[in-house]
Amino acid sequence: MQAAAAALALTVLLTVVSLDGLCAHRSKPNQTQHHSDGNTQKDETEPKQKNPPHIIFILIDDQGFNDIGYHNPTIKTPTLDKLAAEGVRLENYYVQPICTPSRSQLITGRYQIHTGLQHSIIRPSQPSCLPSHMDTLPERLHEAGYRTHMVGKWHLGFYRKACLPTRKGFDSFFGSLTGSVDYYSYGSCDGPGLCGYDLHDDEDVAWGQEGKYSTMLFTQRARKILESHSPTERPLFLLLSLQAVHTPLQTPKSYIYPYHAMGNIARRKFAAMVSTVDEAVRNVTYALRKYGYYKNSVIIYSTDNGAQPFTGGSNWPLRGRKGTYWEGGMRGVAFVHSPLLRRRRRVSKALLHITDWFPTLVGLAGGNISQSQGLDGFDVWPTISEGKESPRQEILHNIDPLHKAPDPKSAFKINTTKKPQTVSHHAAKPKPRALLKSKSILKPKPKAYSQHQSNFRPHLKTHSNGAPSGSGTSRPRSQPRVQTRLRSKSRKTISQKKNLSGSRPTQPKSKRLLKLHAKSKSRRMLFQYQNTSQPKSHPAPRLRLQSSQPVWDTSVQAAIRVGDWKLLTGDPGHGDWVPQQVLPTLPGRWWNLERSFSSFPKSSMGKNIWLFNITGDPYERQNLADHRPDVVQQLLARLAYYNQTAVPVYFPPDDPQANPSRHGGAWVPWVDEEEDEEGKYHGVYKKSKNSKKKRKKTKCRLCKLKSFFLKLNTGMMSNRI
C-alpha cells in the first residue's frame, strides 16, 4: 500500500511539472508574436491558415484612368462598377508606364532596377527574359499548396524554354508570348516582314484557333479551369491576363453599337473593347459562384499601364500617356473585390504599388515571404481589407540610364562621362553603381536649408488661388536625413528672407538660375540613410560625397514618389493633357505608338527636372522645382541611394534566329537548352562607329536595302519609350 501510494504521488508530481512546462512553452510564442506584430513578414514557425483563399488576378492591358465607368459614365462597365463599389477601389495605386516592366514587377515583387529590365520592353526577337535566379509569385504560391494557372498575355520573354510561364511556376499556360497579337488571327509582328503565329497551350503552339476573338477565347479557358478544379481540395491562383484593350482596335460589331454616338472612331472601338472586358469579368465571376469558389475568393482587377490616346484610350484629367512617367502613364485603375474584406464598399487612397501584390498574396496564401530575398513590395492586405495605414511611403518608378535627355541650359546642368556597366543579366547579386558627376546644382539660402534639411516633411498646403505653398507635416518613415552646410558663391542667390518650409517663396527673376555648391570639405558626409520601409534584405549603404560630386545626373530618366512629393528627371515623356475624343486618326504604325513623338513638348522645353505635390496637384500643373530646392535635393539623394542597389541594364540586340520563318511560322523559343546562353550577351546594344562608316561606303542596292532595315531595326530598339 505504501509503495502504491508513493507511486501515485510521483505520478501526480510528474504530471504537474509537465503541465507547467507546457504552459511555459506555450507562453513564449505569444510573447514573440506580441513583439512581431509590426513586421510585415510572417514568421517561419507561424502555422498556415486552414483555408487559404482562391486568388483571381485579372490584368488588363492599356486601360487608362478615364476608361472605366466609375470614372467616366460614358464607358459602359456595369460589372466592373458593381464589383468595385462592393469592394475597395484603389485610387492611389501605381503601375509602370509600359507592359514588360509592370508584368515583371507583379511576378517578381522587385523594382526594374533589380531585374535589369529598366529600359523599354522585351521585344519578340530579343534573347531576354526574367532573371533565372529570381523566384516568382506563382512559385511561392505553388509551394504554399496552390494550383497555379495563367491565361492570356505573357510578354516576359521566351527565347529559351526556361523563360516560359510553365517554367516560372505556372502549372498551365494558354495565351500569347509576345506583346501584341491580332485578336482573330493571333499573328504578331516585330517590324516589317517579321511576323508569326502566337498562341500557345502550355509549351506547344495552339494551331487552329483562328477566327475566335481572343478575349472570349481566354475567358472560356479560364472558366474551363474553374470547372475542372475542385475548390475544396486545393486553393487556386488564376492570372487572367487579357490582351484587351491593347491595339489593334478589334472587337465584334455588336459591342460597337452602344457607342455609335461617339464621333471619334478610335474611341468608339476602344470603348467597345472595354465592354468586352466587362463581359469577360462577368462570366468569370459567375463561374466563381457557380463552382463554389466565390465565398472564399479574392478578385483583383488591375491595368498594367496608362492608356494611349492615339489609339482611343484616355487618361483625362491626368497628364501624359502610356510610355511616360507622368501620372497618366502610371496611375492605374484597380480594385479588390472579396467577401473576405473586413471593410468593404469604400475608396482607398493609400499609396500602393504593383510590387506589393507579391508579398500580399503570398501572405494571404500562408506562405513564407522571408524566403524571397530582395523584395521591394509590402504586405498591404491590412491596408486594403481593414483600412489601416499603408506601410509604403515611397515608390521608385524607375531609373533608366540608357534614356538620357539632352543637357538643357537649366538650373541642374550635369556633365558625365560614366559608361554603362557590362555585366550578365543573370548575375545573382546586384552590384553598386557609382554616383554620377556634375558641375553645379541648386543654391538656396544656407540657414533655411540647414535648418529644415534634417527633418524632411513632404507636404504642401494649397492657397485659395490653387498655388501650393511649402508647409511641412510629419516626415515619412522612409526618408533620408540630410545634414549639410552650404554657402553662397554667386550674386544670383535666393532672397535672405526666404524660408523653405514656410510660406510661399518669392518668384525668382527671369533668366536667373538657382545654383547650389556644397562646402568644400572632403570629410563632409552628404547623408546617412536608414530605410525603415524597405525589406531587410536591402541594407542601406552610407554614401559619402566628395566636394566635386553632385547628388544626381538630372539628364538620366528617373522618377520617384515620396509621400506627397513626386520628382522627375531627364525626359519623362510627352507631357500633354489629352482629353478624350480629340485625336481622330492614328499618326503612325503600331510600334511608334509605344514611344513619344516629341522628346520635349513645348511645355517642357529646356527642363530636365520637375517637382510636384501629387496630393495637392494630382494633374501635375504646378512645377515646384524652383520653389522647393530643399525637397528637390533630398529626392535626388534618394535616387542616388536607389542607384547604388541597381543592377546594369540588360537590353541585348535582336537575334535573327528568332525569325518565325525558321520555326514553322510561329514565335517559339529558339535557343537550345543545352547551349549555355545565359550570360552570352553582356551589357546593352550599342552601334559601333566603325560599322557605320563601313555601311556608308557600300554602293550596291542590296547593301543599301539591308542598311535601311538595319537602321530601322536599330532605331526601334534604341528609341525612347
Salt bridges, closest charged atoms under 4 A:
GLU46 OE2 - LYS42 NZ 3.70
ASP61 OD2 - ARG103 NH2 3.55
ASP61 OD2 - LYS153 NZ 2.40
ASP62 OD2 - HIS246 NE2 3.79
ASP62 OD2 - LYS322 NZ 2.87
ASP67 OD1 - ARG267 NH1 2.66
GLU86 OE2 - LYS82 NZ 2.75
GLU91 OE1 - HIS71 NE2 2.94
GLU91 OE2 - ARG89 NE 3.54
ASP135 OD1 - ARG110 NH1 2.75
ASP135 OD2 - ARG140 NE 3.13
GLU143 OE1 - ARG140 NH1 2.60
ASP171 OD1 - HIS142 NE2 2.89
ASP171 OD2 - ARG147 NH1 3.79
ASP190 OD1 - ARG123 NE 3.28
ASP198 OD1 - HIS200 NE2 3.25
ASP201 OD2 - ARG221 NH2 3.47
GLU203 OE2 - ARG167 NE 2.67
GLU279 OE1 - ARG282 NH2 3.87
ASP304 OD2 - ARG103 NH2 3.14
GLU327 OE1 - ARG331 NH2 3.01
GLU327 OE2 - LYS566 NZ 2.96
ASP356 OD1 - ARG392 NH2 2.72
ASP376 OD2 - HIS114 ND1 2.76
ASP376 OD1 - HIS538 NE2 3.91
GLU386 OE2 - ARG342 NH1 3.49
GLU386 OE1 - LYS388 NZ 3.39
GLU394 OE2 - ARG638 NH2 2.67
ASP400 OD2 - HIS119 ND1 2.82
ASP553 OD2 - LYS404 NZ 3.13
ASP564 OD2 - HIS459 ND1 2.60
ASP571 OD2 - HIS403 NE2 3.69
ASP571 OD2 - ARG720 NE 3.65
ASP576 OD2 - HIS574 NE2 2.74
GLU594 OE2 - HIS246 NE2 3.48
GLU594 OE1 - LYS322 NZ 3.28
GLU620 OE2 - LYS566 NZ 2.90
ASP630 OD2 - ARG628 NH2 3.04
GLU673 OE1 - ARG160 NH2 3.23
GLU677 OE1 - LYS680 NZ 3.73
